[in-house]
Amino acid sequence: MEINPDDSTLVRDLGVTLLHAGRAAAADSVLSSVSAANPRDWDALYHLGIAREMRGDAPGAVAAYRAFLALVPARLELAITDAHRRLDSLQTAGPRP
């Protein structure tokens, strides 16, 4: 599949699709590039947090969720609540051996 690398929406959607397919490492890579190119893309940051959480990268997930919460529109209450729940879980779990 070919996508236009200049269309951040399509690239983000590819990352989300990879995430839903269980390919967290590939999703992390794609969503990281989207976030680097457009640091205000809160949707990419939310899914990047999930990808990093799935990969066991708690500090990376926490950073992505915090960035998401700083940008997300207040009307997206479900995503905000989910991000807070995920952050609380990651922060109370502490470092893994």
Long-range contacts (C-beta under 8 A, 24 or more apart in sequence): 8-34, 8-37, 8-38, 8-41, 8-44, 12-41, 12-43, 12-44, 12-47, 15-44, 15-47, 15-48, 15-51, 16-43, 16-47, 19-47, 19-50, 19-51, 19-54, 24-51, 24-52, 24-54, 24-55, 25-51, 25-55, 27-51, 28-52, 28-55, 28-57, 28-60, 35-64, 35-67, 39-67, 40-71, 42-67, 42-68, 42-71, 42-72, 42-73, 45-71, 46-72, 46-79, 46-83, 49-83, 49-86, 50-86, 53-86, 53-90, 56-96, 58-90, 58-93, 58-95, 58-96, 61-86, 61-90, 62-87, 62-90, 62-91, 65-90
